[in-house]
Amino acid sequence: MTTLSQPSPGKATALLQLIRWDRPIGTLLLLWPTLWALWIAAEGLPDLDLLVIFSVGTFLMRSAGCIINDLADRNFDGGVSRTRERPLVTGRVSVNEAVALFCALCLLAFGLVLLTNRLTVMLSVPALLLAATYPFMKRYTHFPQIVLGLAFSCAIPMAFAAQRGELPPALWLLFTANVLWTVVYDTKYAMVDRRDDLQVGIKSTAVLFGDSDRYVIAVLQVLCLAALYLAGERFGLGLYYNASLLVTAGLFGYHLYLIRHQDEAACFHAFLHNRWVGLTVFLGIAADYALPALTG
């Protein structure tokens, strides 16, 4: 009798490492803007099925994104101290295994999208293309963070399409804010690897901005807050949402303080701390819809 072979414990661990199972920060940074959009589109608690679909889909697509990133960078990661132990670099996961897992995750995510509506399905196509091409942009442009921002923001119009069946113009303010925020936190992330990236020839906004990185980040943070404020105005959000933007401004200021010396560990801490930015904005949105009598 033939039995199906099971992956060894070591292989399973390597595959989990490949999708960053132990590092959920990427999933959170993708999830929070998705929840912003779902709550605004529904003007409160969204449909439960959509909440599940988008939450699970966020995890699947972030995992797939990690795989395609490692596939694209497998010949460079060995020269970067932070990434030289990744499974594709050490050979614990083969290229074929990584491609198979990437395809499986994308198919699962697409299966979830098929449970929504035609407009959402159509929007999922550019989302997948952006996610798949982002890792290769760092070879040709200093702005891969913008491509990542576009990929990480695609869930916003998809959420409106799924919940409302339409794309109100004001959602693009929310979209723009999230692109700006993504460039901000991913530049901090790129600052961690900047010295190694310069040696191996990887491009990024951190490499482009150089010693002006903190000043450019500050400008982008202000623009992000302005876009979030205008989005709130268009969608009728009030007191609690605006209060959350004030807290967010304080968090942004704290991040600038952390990276003031461009220390790699501090830059990484500032990057990780952005999970509280997404949560803060979400709490402001949720409170505005849950407590309408007090918002004015």
Disulfide bonds with the S-S distance in Angstrom:
none
